[in-house]
Amino acid sequence: MKMVIRALALVLLISTVGLWAGLGGTFGWTRVEHYGGADGMHQRVAPGIEFLAVGVGGSILIFAATLFVHVTPKS
């Protein structure tokens, strides 16, 4: 069970960093950029460092929780 939870933490870490970088992450705060095109107004969200911090912090907390839980086998 510990390995499943640790794998979940790893997936959360990789997906957070990938999503942050894929959407054009910035080291500032999250920005919503408005721009106009030929077919009207559009919005682009550039996730900031707080998005990255919450995702990475959450994965670290999930991983750390597995270090303190002791599973005893049933007799």
Number of C-alpha atoms within 10 A of each C-alpha: 8 14 10 10 15 19 15 15 21 17 12 18 18 15 14 19 16 14 14 19 15 11 13 13 21 17 12 11 13 15 13 11 10 10 10 9 7 5 6 7 9 10 10 12 13 21 22 19 16 14 20 21 13 12 20 20 13 15 23 16 12 18 19 13 13 16 10 8 9 8 9 6 5 4 3
